[in-house]
């Protein structure tokens, strides 16, 4: 675990190298599709978490009304 903290977060040049590797492996045309998929996944996760939060609040409100 200490090894992870010792390495730290990548800096500016590291991000550039990582970006170049991604472009080489996936190609420039495929990258927008990948990020579009990430965006959809994040949106679905947020929607699901909002729905769960609403259900919990609804149950909490109905539970306090019964008393």
DSSP file (Angstrom, degrees, kcal/mol; ACC not computed):
  #  RESIDUE AA STRUCTURE BP1 BP2  ACC     N-H-->O    O-->H-N    N-H-->O    O-->H-N    TCO  KAPPA ALPHA  PHI   PSI    X-CA   Y-CA   Z-CA
    1    1 A X     >        0   0    0      0, 0.0     4,-1.4     0, 0.0     3,-0.3   0.000 360.0 360.0 360.0 -35.9    0.0    0.0    0.0
    2    2 A X  H  >  +     0   0    0      1,-0.2     4,-2.1     2,-0.2     5,-0.1   0.797 360.0  63.4 -66.5 -27.1    2.9    2.3    0.7
    3    3 A X  H  > S+     0   0    0      2,-0.2     4,-1.6     1,-0.2    -1,-0.2   0.904 100.4  51.7 -63.5 -40.3    4.2    1.8   -2.8
    4    4 A X  H  > S+     0   0    0     -3,-0.3     4,-1.5     1,-0.2    -1,-0.2   0.924 112.2  45.1 -62.4 -44.7    1.1    3.4   -4.2
    5    5 A X  H  < S+     0   0    0     -4,-1.4    -1,-0.2     1,-0.2    -2,-0.2   0.824 109.4  57.2 -70.2 -29.6    1.4    6.5   -2.0
    6    6 A X  H  < S+     0   0    0     -4,-2.1    -1,-0.2     1,-0.2    -2,-0.2   0.823 105.5  50.5 -69.0 -31.8    5.2    6.6   -2.8
    7    7 A X  H  < S-     0   0    0     -4,-1.6    -2,-0.2    -3,-0.2    -1,-0.2   0.891  92.8-170.2 -75.2 -39.2    4.5    6.8   -6.6
    8    8 A X     <  -     0   0    0     -4,-1.5     2,-0.2    -5,-0.2    -1,-0.1  -0.137  35.4 -40.2  77.3-176.9    2.0    9.6   -6.3
    9    9 A X  S    S-     0   0    0      1,-0.1     2,-0.1    -4,-0.1    -4,-0.0  -0.563  70.0 -96.6 -83.4 148.3   -0.3   11.0   -9.0
   10   10 A X        -     0   0    0     -2,-0.2    -1,-0.1     1,-0.1    -2,-0.0  -0.372  40.1-143.4 -64.9 142.5    1.0   11.4  -12.6
   11   11 A X     >  -     0   0    0     -2,-0.1     4,-1.9    -3,-0.1     5,-0.2  -0.047  38.8 -70.7 -90.5-162.9    2.2   14.8  -13.5
   12   12 A X  H  > S+     0   0    0      1,-0.2     4,-1.8     2,-0.2     5,-0.1   0.924 129.8  44.0 -60.9 -50.8    2.0   16.7  -16.7
   13   13 A X  H  > S+     0   0    0      1,-0.2     4,-2.3     2,-0.2    -1,-0.2   0.867 111.2  55.1 -66.5 -35.1    4.4   14.7  -18.8
   14   14 A X  H  > S+     0   0    0      1,-0.2     4,-2.6     2,-0.2    -1,-0.2   0.903 107.2  49.9 -63.9 -40.1    3.1   11.4  -17.5
   15   15 A X  H  X S+     0   0    0     -4,-1.9     4,-2.6     2,-0.2    -1,-0.2   0.882 109.6  51.6 -65.8 -37.2   -0.5   12.4  -18.7
   16   16 A X  H  X S+     0   0    0     -4,-1.8     4,-2.3     2,-0.2    -2,-0.2   0.923 111.4  46.6 -64.2 -43.5    0.9   13.3  -22.1
   17   17 A X  H  X S+     0   0    0     -4,-2.3     4,-2.3     2,-0.2    -2,-0.2   0.913 112.3  50.1 -64.8 -42.6    2.6   10.0  -22.4
   18   18 A X  H  X S+     0   0    0     -4,-2.6     4,-2.3     1,-0.2    -2,-0.2   0.920 110.6  50.8 -61.1 -43.7   -0.5    8.1  -21.2
   19   19 A X  H  X S+     0   0    0     -4,-2.6     4,-2.3     1,-0.2    -2,-0.2   0.902 109.7  49.7 -60.8 -41.9   -2.6   10.1  -23.8
   20   20 A X  H  X S+     0   0    0     -4,-2.3     4,-2.4     2,-0.2    -1,-0.2   0.894 109.8  50.9 -64.2 -40.0   -0.2    9.2  -26.6
   21   21 A X  H  X S+     0   0    0     -4,-2.3     4,-2.6     2,-0.2     5,-0.2   0.908 109.8  50.3 -63.6 -41.2   -0.3    5.5  -25.6
   22   22 A X  H  X>S+     0   0    0     -4,-2.3     4,-2.8     1,-0.2     5,-0.5   0.916 110.9  49.1 -62.6 -43.0   -4.1    5.6  -25.6
   23   23 A X  H  X5S+     0   0    0     -4,-2.3     4,-2.0     1,-0.2    -2,-0.2   0.904 112.1  49.0 -63.8 -40.5   -4.1    7.2  -29.1
   24   24 A X  H  <5S+     0   0    0     -4,-2.4    -2,-0.2     2,-0.2    -1,-0.2   0.925 117.4  40.0 -65.0 -44.2   -1.7    4.6  -30.4
   25   25 A X  H  <5S+     0   0    0     -4,-2.6    -2,-0.2    -5,-0.2    -1,-0.2   0.911 131.2  23.0 -73.3 -42.6   -3.7    1.6  -29.0
   26   26 A X  H  <5S-     0   0    0     -4,-2.8     4,-0.4    -5,-0.2    -3,-0.2   0.706 101.6-126.6-101.2 -22.5   -7.2    2.8  -29.8
   27   27 A X    >X< -     0   0    0     -4,-2.0     4,-1.0    -5,-0.5     3,-0.6   0.158  28.0 -87.6  84.9 150.8   -6.7    5.3  -32.6
   28   28 A X  H 3> S+     0   0    0      1,-0.2     4,-0.6     2,-0.2    -1,-0.1   0.793 124.2  56.2 -66.2 -28.8   -8.0    8.8  -32.7
   29   29 A X  H 34 S+     0   0    0      1,-0.2     4,-0.4     2,-0.1    -1,-0.2   0.784 105.9  50.1 -75.2 -26.3  -11.4    7.8  -34.2
   30   30 A X  H <> S+     0   0    0     -3,-0.6     4,-1.8    -4,-0.4     3,-0.3   0.727  91.5  77.0 -85.3 -22.5  -12.2    5.4  -31.4
   31   31 A X  H  X S+     0   0    0     -4,-1.0     4,-2.4     1,-0.2     5,-0.2   0.900  91.4  51.7 -60.6 -45.7  -11.5    7.7  -28.4
   32   32 A X  H  X S+     0   0    0     -4,-0.6     4,-2.0     1,-0.2    -1,-0.2   0.879 109.6  51.6 -60.0 -34.5  -14.7    9.8  -28.7
   33   33 A X  H  > S+     0   0    0     -4,-0.4     4,-2.0    -3,-0.3    -1,-0.2   0.891 108.7  51.0 -66.7 -38.2  -16.7    6.5  -28.6
   34   34 A X  H  X S+     0   0    0     -4,-1.8     4,-2.1     1,-0.2    -2,-0.2   0.942 112.6  44.6 -63.9 -47.7  -14.9    5.4  -25.5
   35   35 A X  H  X S+     0   0    0     -4,-2.4     4,-2.5     1,-0.2    -1,-0.2   0.829 109.4  56.8 -68.3 -30.6  -15.6    8.7  -23.7
   36   36 A X  H  X S+     0   0    0     -4,-2.0     4,-2.2    -5,-0.2    -1,-0.2   0.909 107.8  48.4 -63.8 -41.4  -19.2    8.6  -24.8
   37   37 A X  H  X S+     0   0    0     -4,-2.0     4,-2.2     2,-0.2    -2,-0.2   0.901 110.6  50.6 -64.3 -41.4  -19.6    5.2  -23.2
   38   38 A X  H  X S+     0   0    0     -4,-2.1     4,-2.6     1,-0.2    -2,-0.2   0.917 109.8  51.5 -60.8 -42.9  -18.0    6.5  -20.0
   39   39 A X  H  X S+     0   0    0     -4,-2.5     4,-2.4     1,-0.2    -2,-0.2   0.904 109.7  48.6 -61.9 -42.7  -20.4    9.4  -20.0
   40   40 A X  H  X S+     0   0    0     -4,-2.2     4,-2.5     2,-0.2    -1,-0.2   0.906 111.6  50.1 -64.0 -41.2  -23.4    7.1  -20.4
   41   41 A X  H  X S+     0   0    0     -4,-2.2     4,-2.2     2,-0.2    -2,-0.2   0.914 111.7  47.3 -64.2 -42.9  -22.2    4.9  -17.6
   42   42 A X  H  X S+     0   0    0     -4,-2.6     4,-2.4     2,-0.2    -1,-0.2   0.904 112.0  50.7 -64.7 -41.0  -21.6    7.9  -15.3
   43   43 A X  H  X S+     0   0    0     -4,-2.4     4,-2.5     1,-0.2    -2,-0.2   0.918 110.7  48.5 -63.0 -44.0  -25.1    9.3  -16.1
   44   44 A X  H  X S+     0   0    0     -4,-2.5     4,-2.5     1,-0.2    -1,-0.2   0.892 111.0  51.2 -63.6 -39.0  -26.8    5.9  -15.4
   45   45 A X  H  X S+     0   0    0     -4,-2.2     4,-2.4     2,-0.2    -2,-0.2   0.919 110.9  47.7 -63.6 -43.7  -24.9    5.6  -12.1
   46   46 A X  H  X S+     0   0    0     -4,-2.4     4,-2.4     2,-0.2    -2,-0.2   0.914 112.0  49.8 -63.8 -42.8  -26.0    9.1  -11.1
   47   47 A X  H  X S+     0   0    0     -4,-2.5     4,-2.3     1,-0.2    -2,-0.2   0.918 111.9  48.1 -61.8 -43.4  -29.6    8.4  -12.1
   48   48 A X  H  X S+     0   0    0     -4,-2.5     4,-2.3     1,-0.2    -1,-0.2   0.900 111.4  49.7 -65.4 -39.9  -29.6    5.2  -10.1
   49   49 A X  H  X S+     0   0    0     -4,-2.4     4,-2.3     2,-0.2    -1,-0.2   0.886 110.7  50.2 -68.1 -36.7  -28.1    6.8   -7.0
   50   50 A X  H  X S+     0   0    0     -4,-2.4     4,-2.4     2,-0.2    -2,-0.2   0.914 110.8  49.8 -63.9 -41.3  -30.7    9.6   -7.2
   51   51 A X  H  X S+     0   0    0     -4,-2.3     4,-2.2     2,-0.2    -2,-0.2   0.911 111.4  47.8 -64.8 -42.3  -33.5    7.0   -7.4
   52   52 A X  H  X S+     0   0    0     -4,-2.3     4,-2.4     2,-0.2    -1,-0.2   0.909 111.0  51.8 -64.4 -41.4  -32.2    5.1   -4.5
   53   53 A X  H  X S+     0   0    0     -4,-2.3     4,-2.4     1,-0.2    -2,-0.2   0.906 109.7  49.5 -62.3 -41.5  -31.9    8.3   -2.4
   54   54 A X  H  X S+     0   0    0     -4,-2.4     4,-2.5     2,-0.2    -1,-0.2   0.903 110.6  50.3 -63.9 -41.0  -35.5    9.2   -3.2
   55   55 A X  H  X S+     0   0    0     -4,-2.2     4,-2.6     2,-0.2    -2,-0.2   0.907 110.9  48.9 -64.2 -40.8  -36.7    5.7   -2.2
   56   56 A X  H  X S+     0   0    0     -4,-2.4     4,-2.4     2,-0.2    -2,-0.2   0.928 113.0  46.9 -64.6 -44.0  -34.8    5.9    1.1
   57   57 A X  H  X S+     0   0    0     -4,-2.4     4,-2.6     2,-0.2    -2,-0.2   0.887 111.8  51.7 -64.3 -38.1  -36.2    9.4    1.8
   58   58 A X  H  X S+     0   0    0     -4,-2.5     4,-2.5     2,-0.2    -2,-0.2   0.926 112.1  45.5 -64.0 -44.7  -39.7    8.2    0.9
   59   59 A X  H  X S+     0   0    0     -4,-2.6     4,-2.1     2,-0.2    -2,-0.2   0.879 112.6  51.8 -65.6 -37.6  -39.4    5.2    3.2
   60   60 A X  H  X S+     0   0    0     -4,-2.4     4,-1.8    -5,-0.2    -2,-0.2   0.916 111.9  46.1 -65.2 -42.8  -38.0    7.4    5.9
   61   61 A X  H  X S+     0   0    0     -4,-2.6     4,-1.3     1,-0.2    -2,-0.2   0.904 114.0  47.0 -67.3 -41.3  -40.9    9.9    5.6
   62   62 A X  H  X S+     0   0    0     -4,-2.5     4,-1.1     1,-0.2    -1,-0.2   0.838 110.7  53.9 -71.1 -30.9  -43.6    7.1    5.5
   63   63 A X  H  X S+     0   0    0     -4,-2.1     4,-0.6    -5,-0.2    -1,-0.2   0.871 108.8  47.7 -69.0 -36.6  -41.9    5.5    8.6
   64   64 A X  H  < S+     0   0    0     -4,-1.8     3,-0.3     1,-0.2    -1,-0.2   0.771 107.4  56.8 -76.5 -24.0  -42.1    8.7   10.6
   65   65 A X  H  < S+     0   0    0     -4,-1.3    -1,-0.2     1,-0.2    -2,-0.2   0.781  98.9  61.0 -74.8 -27.2  -45.7    9.2    9.7
   66   66 A X  H  <        0   0    0     -4,-1.1    -1,-0.2     1,-0.2    -2,-0.2   0.777 360.0 360.0 -70.8 -26.2  -46.7    5.8   11.1
   67   67 A X     <        0   0    0     -4,-0.6    -1,-0.2    -3,-0.3    -2,-0.1   0.481 360.0 360.0 -77.8 360.0  -45.6    6.7   14.6
